[in-house]
Amino acid sequence: MLRALLYILPLALTIYAFIDCLNTPEDEAKHLPKLAWIFIILLFWVVGPIVWFAAGKTRHATAGGRTPSAWHRAHRSQWVAPDDNPEFLESLRDEAASAEERDESLLKDWEADLRRREEELKKREQDGDDDPEHDGPKQ
C-alpha cells in the first residue's frame, strides 16, 4: 500500500498542477511562458509541480491573510460590482442627462411645429381662404 502511495501522490500532484497551469491566464504565469510551464510540469513529474506552485504563478492574498503593500493595493486589478463602481455610476448619470436633453429638445421641436400649424390654421380662418382642394367644387 505504501508503494502505491509513492506513485499516486506525485501523480495526483502533477495532474493538479497541470490543470492549474492550464486554467491560469497567460499574464499570471511568472518567469516563463505558460507552454514552458506545462512542459516542465509534465516532464519533471515530481519536481515540476512543486516548482510551478512555488514560483510559476502569481498568487493573490487571501481575505484572512496579510494585507498587501500600498503599491500592490494601488495596482490591484480586481473586479468591482457595478453598483460600487463610481465610474460606472457617473456614466449612468451622464447618459441619463444626455437622454433628458434629447427629450427636451424633441419636445421643444414638437411644440414649435404645433404652434406653426396652429398659426397657419388661424390665418386660413381669418382670410377665409379655406383650401379649395378639400372643400370640393364651388357652385
MODELLER restraints for C-alpha pairs under 7 A, 6 or more apart:
rsr = mdl.restraints
at = mdl.atoms
rsr.add(forms.Gaussian(group=physical.xy_distance, feature=features.Distance(at['CA:10:A'], at['CA:45:A']), mean=6.93, stdev=0.5))
rsr.add(forms.Gaussian(group=physical.xy_distance, feature=features.Distance(at['CA:10:A'], at['CA:46:A']), mean=5.71, stdev=0.5))
rsr.add(forms.Gaussian(group=physical.xy_distance, feature=features.Distance(at['CA:13:A'], at['CA:49:A']), mean=6.54, stdev=0.5))
rsr.add(forms.Gaussian(group=physical.xy_distance, feature=features.Distance(at['CA:14:A'], at['CA:41:A']), mean=6.53, stdev=0.5))
rsr.add(forms.Gaussian(group=physical.xy_distance, feature=features.Distance(at['CA:14:A'], at['CA:45:A']), mean=5.78, stdev=0.5))
rsr.add(forms.Gaussian(group=physical.xy_distance, feature=features.Distance(at['CA:14:A'], at['CA:49:A']), mean=5.49, stdev=0.5))
rsr.add(forms.Gaussian(group=physical.xy_distance, feature=features.Distance(at['CA:17:A'], at['CA:49:A']), mean=5.32, stdev=0.5))
rsr.add(forms.Gaussian(group=physical.xy_distance, feature=features.Distance(at['CA:18:A'], at['CA:38:A']), mean=6.43, stdev=0.5))
rsr.add(forms.Gaussian(group=physical.xy_distance, feature=features.Distance(at['CA:18:A'], at['CA:41:A']), mean=6.43, stdev=0.5))
rsr.add(forms.Gaussian(group=physical.xy_distance, feature=features.Distance(at['CA:21:A'], at['CA:38:A']), mean=6.73, stdev=0.5))
rsr.add(forms.Gaussian(group=physical.xy_distance, feature=features.Distance(at['CA:26:A'], at['CA:34:A']), mean=6.11, stdev=0.5))
rsr.add(forms.Gaussian(group=physical.xy_distance, feature=features.Distance(at['CA:28:A'], at['CA:57:A']), mean=5.81, stdev=0.5))
rsr.add(forms.Gaussian(group=physical.xy_distance, feature=features.Distance(at['CA:28:A'], at['CA:58:A']), mean=5.21, stdev=0.5))
rsr.add(forms.Gaussian(group=physical.xy_distance, feature=features.Distance(at['CA:29:A'], at['CA:56:A']), mean=5.73, stdev=0.5))
rsr.add(forms.Gaussian(group=physical.xy_distance, feature=features.Distance(at['CA:29:A'], at['CA:57:A']), mean=4.77, stdev=0.5))
rsr.add(forms.Gaussian(group=physical.xy_distance, feature=features.Distance(at['CA:29:A'], at['CA:58:A']), mean=6.40, stdev=0.5))
rsr.add(forms.Gaussian(group=physical.xy_distance, feature=features.Distance(at['CA:30:A'], at['CA:56:A']), mean=5.04, stdev=0.5))
rsr.add(forms.Gaussian(group=physical.xy_distance, feature=features.Distance(at['CA:30:A'], at['CA:57:A']), mean=5.45, stdev=0.5))
rsr.add(forms.Gaussian(group=physical.xy_distance, feature=features.Distance(at['CA:30:A'], at['CA:58:A']), mean=6.43, stdev=0.5))
rsr.add(forms.Gaussian(group=physical.xy_distance, feature=features.Distance(at['CA:31:A'], at['CA:56:A']), mean=6.74, stdev=0.5))
rsr.add(forms.Gaussian(group=physical.xy_distance, feature=features.Distance(at['CA:40:A'], at['CA:48:A']), mean=5.29, stdev=0.5))
rsr.add(forms.Gaussian(group=physical.xy_distance, feature=features.Distance(at['CA:41:A'], at['CA:48:A']), mean=4.18, stdev=0.5))
rsr.add(forms.Gaussian(group=physical.xy_distance, feature=features.Distance(at['CA:41:A'], at['CA:49:A']), mean=5.20, stdev=0.5))
rsr.add(forms.Gaussian(group=physical.xy_distance, feature=features.Distance(at['CA:82:A'], at['CA:88:A']), mean=6.22, stdev=0.5))
rsr.add(forms.Gaussian(group=physical.xy_distance, feature=features.Distance(at['CA:83:A'], at['CA:89:A']), mean=6.91, stdev=0.5))
rsr.add(forms.Gaussian(group=physical.xy_distance, feature=features.Distance(at['CA:124:A'], at['CA:130:A']), mean=6.00, stdev=0.5))
